[in-house]
Amino acid sequence: MSLATAVSTQIDIRSAHVEEQRRPPAPQIQIRGVLLIGSASIMLALATANECHSITHFPSLLYGLVLWAWWGLIASAFWLAGPRLSSPLNRSRPSLALHAVVACASAVAHLMLLGSLSFFIPEWQTHAPAMKVLIASISTNRFGFEILIYGFIFGLIGIVQAQIRAQHDALKSLELQRQLVAAQLKALQMQLEPHFLFNTLNAITTLVELGRQPQAAEMLGHLNVILKRTLERSAPEKVPLLQELEIVENYLAIEQVRFADRLHVDIKVDPGALHSLVPCFLLQPIVENAIRHGIANSEGAGTVEASARHEGDRLKIIVRDTGTSNGSAPSGNGIGLKNTRERLAYFYPDRHMLRAGPLHSGGFEVAIDVPYELAG
């Protein structure tokens, strides 16, 4: 993957994240909020009616409904405006001043609406001019109480909406990080696969040039299995060790065709480790290094040994060769070990170990220790 492609992928992910942030909360959240506000308004209306007389007394019930339905509608409007309603602490002075004016207008209108009930309820009717009846409910105490209710509703819903947006943004931030890590892992995997493919095709070309067509055809068969398994993986993921060993075995079969009697293979795997999850394409680059820097540089025959065992909550994997010490290899700075280190760091941050170095008896060893995770 080129740098431009990687950058483009990250930009696309960030653009999708920004676009997602602009979207309003899910409709389910809005509907639930309105239903909760409506239920609270009805409960308060019934409590008010019962306080005045009883919930079966129509004038008291009507008064309670008008009193709290008003605030229910205002609260619902604030809730539905949630995507554009910031916390009161983040409001500018002009915005707060506007809300103060709206609160005063709302208080006057609400109190006049309550006063107008006298026109429709015979037992509340009074002989006075209409304007006097309408403003009869307006007093300093009631006006102040209305302002307090408006401020409480505005502040409470503003804070709740701000918390919802904060949680929404936090989840999206985590999702963005996950997508970026997946993109980086995919870039690492795309580094490995063409590298292996080109080396194998070069080996097949050499066999054809040497007139060894049957061996070339056999190698192509093993390559077909590897490519089939690789293409089945749509994204970087963990796979059972059994699947990973299948790729390694086919790769070693390819190399055995190439090196004939010069390459011996010894694979020992604890049955309990076969279904443990490991990052896909974990072992092949390590085995490839063992052959390229160990067996290929040996004048005589050499052996590639691979073992895996399950110990407690850990999975331990060892790959070693008995060829010429590959201390002249890139020492973890090339595609093989460097890529493996980075991928292990992504999958097991602070929970893995990779040790690589020459053996005193000759050859090279790579030891990996990761958490044991059983495939579901």
DATAHU-V283419 format. One record per residue. N is the residue number from 0. RES is the residue in one small letter. PHI is phi as a letter, one per 40 degrees, with the letter a starting at -180 (NA if undefined). OMEGA is omega in radians with two decimals (* if undefined). NEAR is the number of other C-alpha atoms within 12 Angstrom. Layout:
# DATAHU-V283419
N;RES;PHI;OMEGA;NEAR + N;RES;PHI;OMEGA;NEAR
This chain:
# DATAHU-V283419
0;m;NA;-3.13;21 + 1;s;c;3.12;13 + 2;l;c;-3.13;12 + 3;a;c;3.13;11 + 4;t;c;3.13;16 + 5;a;c;3.13;22 + 6;v;c;3.13;17 + 7;s;c;3.13;16 + 8;t;c;-3.13;24 + 9;q;c;3.11;24 + 10;i;c;3.13;18 + 11;d;c;3.14;18 + 12;i;c;3.13;25 + 13;r;c;3.13;22 + 14;s;c;3.11;15 + 15;a;c;3.14;19 + 16;h;c;3.14;26 + 17;v;c;3.13;16 + 18;e;c;3.13;14 + 19;e;c;-3.14;21 + 20;q;c;-3.11;23 + 21;r;c;-3.10;17 + 22;r;c;3.10;18 + 23;p;c;3.10;23 + 24;p;d;-3.11;29 + 25;a;d;3.13;19 + 26;p;d;-3.14;15 + 27;q;c;3.13;12 + 28;i;c;3.13;21 + 29;q;c;-3.11;25 + 30;i;c;3.13;17 + 31;r;c;3.13;17 + 32;g;c;3.13;28 + 33;v;c;3.12;26 + 34;l;c;3.12;20 + 35;l;c;3.12;18 + 36;i;c;3.12;29 + 37;g;c;3.13;26 + 38;s;c;3.12;20 + 39;a;c;3.14;22 + 40;s;c;3.14;27 + 41;i;c;3.14;28 + 42;m;c;3.12;22 + 43;l;c;3.11;26 + 44;a;c;3.13;30 + 45;l;c;3.11;30 + 46;a;c;3.13;23 + 47;t;c;3.12;27 + 48;a;c;3.13;26 + 49;n;c;3.12;22 + 50;e;c;-3.13;17 + 51;c;c;-3.13;19 + 52;h;a;3.03;18 + 53;s;a;-3.10;19 + 54;i;c;3.09;23 + 55;t;c;3.11;17 + 56;h;c;-3.00;19 + 57;f;d;3.14;22 + 58;p;d;-3.14;29 + 59;s;c;3.12;27 + 60;l;c;3.12;29 + 61;l;c;3.10;30 + 62;y;c;3.13;37 + 63;g;c;-3.14;33 + 64;l;c;3.13;32 + 65;v;c;-3.12;30 + 66;l;c;-3.01;36 + 67;w;c;3.05;34 + 68;a;c;3.11;29 + 69;w;d;-3.13;31 + 70;w;c;3.06;36 + 71;g;c;3.12;32 + 72;l;c;3.13;27 + 73;i;c;3.13;30 + 74;a;c;3.11;34 + 75;s;c;3.11;29 + 76;a;c;3.09;25 + 77;f;c;-3.09;33 + 78;w;c;-3.13;38 + 79;l;c;3.07;28 + 80;a;c;-3.07;22 + 81;g;d;-3.12;32 + 82;p;d;-3.13;29 + 83;r;b;-3.09;20 + 84;l;b;-3.14;30 + 85;s;c;3.11;28 + 86;s;c;3.11;27 + 87;p;d;-3.13;24 + 88;l;c;-3.12;16 + 89;n;c;-3.10;15 + 90;r;c;3.07;19 + 91;s;c;3.14;13 + 92;r;c;3.09;12 + 93;p;d;-3.14;11 + 94;s;c;3.11;17 + 95;l;c;3.10;20 + 96;a;c;3.11;14 + 97;l;c;3.11;14 + 98;h;c;3.10;24 + 99;a;c;3.10;21 + 100;v;c;3.13;17 + 101;v;c;3.12;21 + 102;a;c;3.13;28 + 103;c;c;3.13;26 + 104;a;c;3.13;18 + 105;s;c;-3.13;27 + 106;a;c;-3.13;35 + 107;v;c;-3.12;27 + 108;a;c;-3.12;25 + 109;h;c;-3.13;35 + 110;l;c;3.08;34 + 111;m;c;3.09;28 + 112;l;c;3.09;29 + 113;l;c;3.11;33 + 114;g;c;-3.11;29 + 115;s;c;3.12;30 + 116;l;c;3.13;32 + 117;s;c;3.12;28 + 118;f;c;-3.01;23 + 119;f;b;-3.13;18 + 120;i;b;-3.04;19 + 121;p;d;-3.05;13 + 122;e;c;3.11;14 + 123;w;b;-3.05;19 + 124;q;c;3.09;18 + 125;t;b;3.13;19 + 126;h;c;-3.14;13 + 127;a;a;3.09;14 + 128;p;d;-3.07;14 + 129;a;d;-3.12;17 + 130;m;c;3.13;17 + 131;k;c;3.11;17 + 132;v;c;-3.09;24 + 133;l;c;-3.07;25 + 134;i;c;-3.11;26 + 135;a;c;-3.09;24 + 136;s;c;-3.09;26 + 137;i;c;3.07;26 + 138;s;a;-3.11;17 + 139;t;d;-3.11;16 + 140;n;c;-3.10;13 + 141;r;c;3.11;21 + 142;f;c;3.11;25 + 143;g;c;3.12;20 + 144;f;c;3.12;21 + 145;e;c;3.13;31 + 146;i;c;3.13;28 + 147;l;c;3.13;21 + 148;i;c;3.12;26 + 149;y;d;-3.13;33 + 150;g;c;3.14;29 + 151;f;c;-3.14;20 + 152;i;c;-3.13;30 + 153;f;c;-3.12;36 + 154;g;c;-3.10;26 + 155;l;c;-3.10;24 + 156;i;c;3.10;33 + 157;g;c;3.14;32 + 158;i;c;3.12;25 + 159;v;c;3.14;24 + 160;q;c;3.11;31 + 161;a;c;3.11;27 + 162;q;c;3.11;20 + 163;i;c;3.14;26 + 164;r;c;3.13;29 + 165;a;c;3.10;19 + 166;q;c;3.12;16 + 167;h;c;-3.14;24 + 168;d;c;3.13;23 + 169;a;c;3.11;16 + 170;l;c;3.14;17 + 171;k;c;3.10;24 + 172;s;c;3.09;22 + 173;l;c;3.12;15 + 174;e;c;3.10;19 + 175;l;c;3.12;26 + 176;q;c;3.12;19 + 177;r;c;-3.14;21 + 178;q;c;3.12;24 + 179;l;c;3.10;25 + 180;v;c;3.11;26 + 181;a;c;3.12;25 + 182;a;c;3.13;30 + 183;q;c;3.11;30 + 184;l;c;3.10;32 + 185;k;c;3.10;30 + 186;a;c;3.11;28 + 187;l;c;3.14;35 + 188;q;c;3.13;34 + 189;m;c;3.02;28 + 190;q;c;-3.05;26 + 191;l;c;-2.98;33 + 192;e;c;3.09;32 + 193;p;c;3.13;20 + 194;h;d;3.12;23 + 195;f;c;-3.10;33 + 196;l;c;-3.12;27 + 197;f;c;3.12;15 + 198;n;c;-3.13;24 + 199;t;c;3.12;33 + 200;l;c;3.08;24 + 201;n;c;3.12;21 + 202;a;c;3.12;29 + 203;i;c;3.11;30 + 204;t;d;3.13;21 + 205;t;c;3.13;20 + 206;l;c;3.13;26 + 207;v;c;3.14;20 + 208;e;c;3.12;13 + 209;l;c;3.13;14 + 210;g;g;-3.12;13 + 211;r;b;-3.08;19 + 212;q;c;3.12;19 + 213;p;d;3.11;16 + 214;q;c;3.10;27 + 215;a;c;3.11;29 + 216;a;c;3.09;22 + 217;e;c;3.12;24 + 218;m;c;3.11;34 + 219;l;c;3.10;30 + 220;g;c;3.10;21 + 221;h;c;3.11;30 + 222;l;c;3.12;34 + 223;n;c;3.12;21 + 224;v;c;-3.12;23 + 225;i;c;-3.11;32 + 226;l;c;3.12;23 + 227;k;c;3.13;17 + 228;r;c;-3.11;23 + 229;t;c;-3.11;30 + 230;l;c;3.09;17 + 231;e;c;-3.12;15 + 232;r;c;-3.08;22 + 233;s;c;-3.11;16 + 234;a;a;3.07;23 + 235;p;d;-3.07;32 + 236;e;a;3.01;26 + 237;k;c;-3.14;30 + 238;v;b;3.05;30 + 239;p;c;3.14;27 + 240;l;d;3.13;38 + 241;l;d;3.11;28 + 242;q;c;3.13;32 + 243;e;c;3.12;33 + 244;l;c;3.11;36 + 245;e;c;3.10;28 + 246;i;c;-3.13;34 + 247;v;c;-3.13;37 + 248;e;c;3.10;30 + 249;n;c;3.09;31 + 250;y;c;3.12;38 + 251;l;c;3.07;40 + 252;a;c;3.08;32 + 253;i;c;-3.11;38 + 254;e;c;3.10;42 + 255;q;c;3.03;29 + 256;v;c;-3.09;31 + 257;r;c;-3.04;37 + 258;f;c;3.13;29 + 259;a;f;-3.05;21 + 260;d;c;-3.12;17 + 261;r;c;-3.09;24 + 262;l;b;3.03;32 + 263;h;b;-3.08;26 + 264;v;b;3.12;33 + 265;d;b;-3.11;22 + 266;i;b;3.12;24 + 267;k;b;-3.08;21 + 268;v;b;3.05;24 + 269;d;c;3.14;20 + 270;p;d;3.14;16 + 271;g;c;-3.12;25 + 272;a;c;-3.03;33 + 273;l;c;-3.08;29 + 274;h;b;3.07;26 + 275;s;c;-3.13;35 + 276;l;c;3.06;32 + 277;v;b;3.07;39 + 278;p;d;-3.13;39 + 279;c;c;-3.13;40 + 280;f;g;-3.13;46 + 281;l;c;-2.97;43 + 282;l;c;-3.02;43 + 283;q;d;3.14;40 + 284;p;c;3.11;39 + 285;i;c;3.10;45 + 286;v;c;3.12;45 + 287;e;c;3.08;38 + 288;n;c;-3.13;42 + 289;a;c;-3.13;44 + 290;i;c;-3.07;44 + 291;r;c;-3.05;35 + 292;h;c;-3.13;32 + 293;g;b;-3.05;38 + 294;i;c;-3.08;39 + 295;a;c;-3.12;30 + 296;n;c;-3.12;26 + 297;s;c;3.09;24 + 298;e;c;3.14;15 + 299;g;b;-3.13;18 + 300;a;c;3.10;23 + 301;g;a;-3.10;33 + 302;t;b;2.99;33 + 303;v;b;-3.12;41 + 304;e;b;3.08;35 + 305;a;b;3.13;34 + 306;s;a;3.09;31 + 307;a;a;3.13;36 + 308;r;a;3.14;29 + 309;h;b;3.13;26 + 310;e;b;-3.14;19 + 311;g;g;3.12;14 + 312;d;b;-3.12;18 + 313;r;b;3.02;25 + 314;l;b;-3.08;35 + 315;k;b;-3.11;35 + 316;i;b;3.12;40 + 317;i;b;3.03;33 + 318;v;b;3.12;42 + 319;r;a;3.04;42 + 320;d;b;-3.13;43 + 321;t;b;3.14;36 + 322;g;c;3.10;34 + 323;t;c;3.13;32 + 324;s;d;-3.12;31 + 325;n;c;3.07;31 + 326;g;c;3.08;23 + 327;s;c;3.10;19 + 328;a;c;-3.08;28 + 329;p;c;3.07;18 + 330;s;f;3.08;25 + 331;g;g;-3.13;24 + 332;n;c;3.12;15 + 333;g;c;-3.10;20 + 334;i;c;-3.02;28 + 335;g;c;-3.04;36 + 336;l;c;3.14;34 + 337;k;c;3.12;26 + 338;n;c;3.14;35 + 339;t;c;3.11;40 + 340;r;d;-3.10;36 + 341;e;c;-3.13;30 + 342;r;c;3.07;38 + 343;l;c;3.12;32 + 344;a;c;3.12;22 + 345;y;c;-3.08;27 + 346;f;c;-3.07;29 + 347;y;b;-3.14;25 + 348;p;c;3.12;14 + 349;d;g;-3.13;15 + 350;r;b;-3.10;18 + 351;h;b;3.06;27 + 352;m;a;3.02;26 + 353;l;b;3.14;31 + 354;r;b;-3.13;26 + 355;a;b;3.12;34 + 356;g;i;3.14;27 + 357;p;c;3.11;27 + 358;l;c;3.12;22 + 359;h;c;-3.12;12 + 360;s;c;-3.10;14 + 361;g;h;-3.10;21 + 362;g;g;-3.04;35 + 363;f;a;-3.11;39 + 364;e;b;3.02;38 + 365;v;b;-3.14;39 + 366;a;b;-3.13;31 + 367;i;b;3.11;35 + 368;d;b;-3.10;30 + 369;v;b;3.08;36 + 370;p;c;3.10;28 + 371;y;c;3.12;31 + 372;e;b;-3.11;27 + 373;l;c;3.12;21 + 374;a;c;-3.11;17 + 375;g;c;*;9
